[in-house]
Amino acid sequence: MALPLSYNVRNVRARWQVSLLAMTGIALVVTVFVALMAMRTGFEYALRATGLPENAVIVQRGSASELTSWVPLGHRDKLVVDSRVATDAQGRPLASPEIVVIGSFPRRSDGAATNVTIRGLTPRAFDVRGGIEIKRGRSFQPGLYEVIVGERIAQRVRGLDLGATIPIQRHGWKIVGLFASRGGAFESEVWGDLDTMAGPFRRQGGSNSLVVRLKDPSTLDALDHDIRADPDMQLQAVEERQYYEEQAGGLSSTLLFLVRFVCFTMAIGAVFGAMNTMYAIVAARTREIGTLRALGFSRRSILSSFVLESILLALVGGLIGCLLAFPLNGFTSASGQTPSFSEVAFAFRVTPGILVYGVVFAAIMGLVGGLLPSWRAARLPITSALREA
C-alpha cells in the first residue's frame, strides 16, 4: 500500500518554515548554476554565430589569430580566382581581404582600458560575411577616415557613440554607423575601409586574412589541401564558423570547469542542508510514522514517500532558482581572454535546455539529500515509534 502524493503536499505545507529553508538552499545553487551556464552559452554563441558555413577563412599556418597572420598580396590575388570561390552576378569573386589591429579604449563602467579589435575591409565584406545590418547611421565611405562600430561594444566602451571621432594611429576617425551581426563577435569590433587603414596601420602589400565564399562548402578540404601543398604558401583554409569557435577554446573550457566546480561545491552544501531538513522532519514525525506502519503501510512505501517529499521540495527550489536566474537572459558581459587579447562582448543566454538542466540538478540534490533520512524513517521500529511523545 503506497502513500498518496497529497499526503506529502500536506506535510510540506504544515512544516513550511523547515521546508522553506531547504528550498532556499537549493534555489540559490540552481540560480548560480543557471547563471554560469547562461554565461558560457552566451560566449560560445557569440563566436558560433560569427560567419557562415559556406565561407572559408584563409590565414597563415601556425597563427593563433588573425592578428598574428599574414597573407601576401600575390597569394591573395592567386586565391581569389580559384575555381572553387563563388562569384557575384558581375563575375567578381566573393572574397574579402581584411587587416586587423588592436586599439585601446576606456570602458564605460570603470574607465579602465580595454582592447578592441579594429578591422579594415572593403565594401565586398558585407556581401561575403552576410548578416551585417546597419542599425543606425550609414556604412563607411571608402577613402575616408570613417568607421562603423558594433552595437555591443558601443554599449560597453566609452566614446564609441554615433557621430563621435576616435583617435586611431594619429588620425581622427568619425563613427558614422552602428551595426549588428546576429549576436556574433563582430559586434565587438570597429570596422573601416581597408585601403584607408592600410597606410596608418602599416599593412600594405597584403592582409591579415582572406575570407572567401565557396561555391560548394564540401570543397573546403580540397582547397585547404591544395593551399598546403603549394610550397610558396604557408597558409591554411578553415571553415569560418569553426575558426571563430576555436578562438573560444581555452576560455570555454575554463568556464565549463568553473560551472562544474562552483556548482559541485555549492551542491554539497545544499545536499547537507536538505538532509538536515529531512532528518528534522523525520524526528518531528516519528509517532506519525509508527502509526502509518501500524495501519499497514510497508517500509518501502514510507521510504518512497519521504524520498518523494525531498524531491518535491528540491523541485520547488529548482523552479525558484530558475526564476531568479531568468532575468539575466540578455545581460551583456565581455571577455578579453581570447587569442587576440581583444574584448568580445556577449549576452547571457538562458535557454530552455539550461532551465531543464537546472530543474534536473535540483531533483538530484533532493534525491541524494533525502535518501538517508528516508531510510531512517523506514527502519524505525513500530513500537518505539509509537512510544514517542
N, C-alpha and C positions, 0 to 999 in steps of 0.2 A: 504494500500500500504506500503510495507516494503522496507527499505533502503538496497541496496546490500552490501555484505561484502567488495567489492572493495572500497566502499566509506570510510569505517573505515580504511582500509590499507593505503589509500592515506592521510588521516588525520594524522595517526601515523607518516608517512614519512615526511609530511610537518612540523610537530612540533616535530622533532626528539630530540631536546635538552630537552624539557619538558618530552617527553616520556622516554628518556634515564634515567632521574632522577628517575622516578617511577620504571622502570625495575631494576635499580641498587639496590634500597632498597629491593625489593622482592627477587632479586638474592642472596643477602647476607643472608637473612633469610633462604632461601631454602638451601644454602650452609651449614649453621650451622645445620639445621635440618637433612640433609642427613649425615653429618659427625658424629653427635651424634648417629643417628640410626645405622650407619655402625659400630661404636664402640660397641654399645650394642649388635648388632647381632653377631659381631666377637667374643665377650667374651662368649656369650651363645653357639655359635657353637663350640668353643674350648672345652667346657665341655660336650656338647651334643655328640661330635664326640669321646669322651673318652669311650672306652669299646664297648661291643657287647650286643645286646638284649637277646642273649641266655646265657649270663653269669650272675651269682649272686655274690654279694659281701656280705660276712658274717662278721659282725662287732659286737662289744659289744653294747647292747641296751643302749640308752641314750648318746652315744658318739657323739660329734659334728663333728668329723672327724676321719680318721684312726689314726691320731697322738695320740688321747686320747682313743683309743680302744685297747682291748687285747683279743686274742683268745688262750687259753691254749693249750699246745701240745696234751693232752689227748682228748680234744674236737675236735681238728683239725683232729686227726687220726680217730676219730669216724665218722666225717662228710664226709671225702673224700671217704669212702667206701659205702656211701649211694647209694641205687639202682638208684636214680634219677640223679646221677652225671655221666656224659659221660666218656668214656674211649677211649684210642687210639688203634691202631691195635695190640699192645702188651698187651692190657688189663690193662694198667696203668691209674689211674684216671687223668682226665684233671683238675688238681687243682693246685693253685699257692698260697702258704703261703708267706706273704710279711711283712717286717718290714719297718717302716717309721720314719725318724728323720728329723730335720731341720738344715741346715748349713747356715752360713753367709758368703757372698761373696760380693766383690765390684762391683758396676755397671760400665759398660764401659763409660757411658755418663758423670757421675759426680763423680765417685769413692765412692759414698755413699753405705753403707752396705745394702744388701737386703737378704731376706730369700729365700733359695732354698730347695725344697723337695729332700731328698736323700732316695732312695728306695732300700732295699735289697730283692732280689728274686732269684729263681732258674731258670735254662735254660728252665724249663717247662712253665714259664710265657709267653714265646714267642708263644707257641702253644695255651695257654689259652686265652691270651689277643687278639691276632690276629692284623694284620695291622701294626706291628712293622717292620720297614725296616732300616737296617744299611746303611746309605748313604756314610759314609767314614770310613775307618779303618775296624775294626772287633768287634765282641762281646767280653765281658769279659770272662776270663777263671775261672771256679770255683776253689777256694782255693788260688787265687792270689789277691793281692791288686790292682785290676784293676776295672775301671768303664767306662761306656758309658754315653754320655751326649746328651740330646735333642737339636735339631738344634736351636730352637728358643731361649732357654735360653743361649746357647753358643754365640749367637749374641748379647745378652744384658748384659752378665756378664763377667767381666774381669778374665782371667786366665783359662777359660774353653775351651781351644783350644786343638785340637787333638795333642797328644804327650806330653802335659803338665802334671805336677804332682801337685795334690792339697792336702792340709792337711785336714784330717778328723779324729777326735778323736785321735790325736797324731800319726797318721800314714800317710805316703805319698801314695796316690792312683794315679796311672797313667791312664790318659784318652786314651783309645785305640780305641774308635769309637764314631761317631756321628750318631744319629738315628732320624727318623721321625715317626710320629704316626697319619697320615691322618689329621694333623692340630689339634689334640687333646691336652688335658692338659698335657699328658705325655711328650710332647716336652719341657716342662718346668722343667723336673726332671733330676736327676743324678741317674743312676742305677748301682748296683754292686751285687756281689754274696751274697746270704742270709747267708750261714754258715760262710763266712769270716767276714761279718759285724756284726754278732750276738754278738761275744765276745766284740769288742770295743764299740758297742752300748748298751751293757748290755741288750740284748733282748733274752737271752737263755730261753728255756722252753716254747716257744710259738711264736706268731706273732701278729702284729697289726691287720691284716685282713687275710681273706682267700677268694680267688676268685675261683669259680668252674664253669665249663661249664656244663650246663644241657642237658640231652638227649632231653627233651621236655620243652621249655620255659614256657608252660602253667602249669607246676608242681611247679613253684616258690612259689605260695601262699601256697600250701600244705607243701612244705619244710619249709617255714617260720613258719607255724602253728606248725609243729612238733618240730622245734627248740625252739619255745617259750613255748611249752607245757612241755619240759624237765626241771624239777626243778633244775638240776645241771648246766644248761646253761643260762647265762644272755646274749644271743646273738640274732641276727636277720639276716634275709636274705633279701637283697634289690636288685632289678634289677640293673645291673651295670650302665647303662646309666642314669637311674633315680637317682642313688646315686650321681653321679658326677654333674648332673644338679642341684640337691638340694644344692650342695656346692655353687652354684651361687646365691641362693635365695635372700639374703639381698642386695647384690650388684646389681643384675639385677633389682630389684625394685627401687633402688636408681638411677640407670642410666635412667630408664624409667621416673621417676619423673623429673630428670634433663632435659631430652629431652622435656618433656611437658612444664616445667616451662620456660626454656630459650626460646624455640620457641614461646610459647604463648606471652611472654613479647616482644620479637622482632617483632612478627606478629602484635601486636597492633601498634607499631611504623610504620611498613610497610603499614598497612591499612590507617593510618592517612596520610602517605606520598602519597599513591595512591589517597586518597580522595582530598588532596590539589591539586594534579596534575590535576585531573579531573575537579575540580572547576575552575582552571585556564584555562583549555581547554574550558569549557562551557562559561566562561566570554569572551574569545577571539573569540568565535564563536556565540555570541548572535544574530547578524544580520543574520548570515547564518541559524541559527535555525528558525528565523522568516520567512525567505524565504522558507525554506522547509515546514513550516506549511502553508504558503500561497499557495504553489504548491499542497497542498492536503495531505501531509503526516500527519498521525494521531499522537496524543500524545504517544500512545503505541509504534509506530514504532520509534519515537525519543528516548523514554526511552530504548527500547531494543537495539537500535543502540549504545547508549552511554555505556550501561552495557556491550555489546559485545566488545566495544573498550577497556574498562577497563580490561576485562578478557583476551583479546588478548595481552595487554601489560604485564599482570601478567604471562601469559603462556610463553612468550618470556623470561621474567625474571626468571621464574622457570627453563626453559631449560638451561639458562646460569648458574644458581646456581648449577644444576646437573653436568654440565660440569666442573665447578670449583671444585666440591667435588669429582669427579670421580678419580682423581689421588691419593686420599687417599686409594683406594682399594689395599689391601695387606700391607699397612703400619703397622709395628709391634709396639705394645704397651704392657703394662703389668699392672696387678693389684695385690696388696698384700692383699686386703680386703677379704680374704677367711677364713673359719673356721680354717685352718691350719696355717694362717698368712704367707704363702709362696707365692712367686711371681708366677703368672700364665701369661705367655706371650701369646698373641693372635694377630691375624691380623684383621684390619678393613675389613669388607665385605660390599661393595656397591653392593647390589643385584638389579635385575630388579624391584622387588617389592618395594624396598625403593625409587628408582628413580620415579616410578609411583606415590607413595605417595607424593613425593616432588612436582611433577607437579600438582597433585590434590590440595595440600596445597596451591600452588601459585594461582591456579584458584579461590579457595575460598577467598583468600585475595583480589584478583581482583574484585570478585563479591561484597564482603562486602564494599570495598573501593569505588566502583563505583555506588552503589545504590543511595545514597543521591544526589550526583551531577547530576546523570542521571534524578532523579525525578525532580530536579530544572529545568533542561533543558526542560523536557517535559511539565512543568507547566508554562513556560514563555508565557505571552500573545503575540499574533501575532503583534499587533500594536506597543506595547512598544519595542518588539524585533527589528522590522524594523526601528524604530527611532534611534537605537543605531548607533553611528558613527563607 
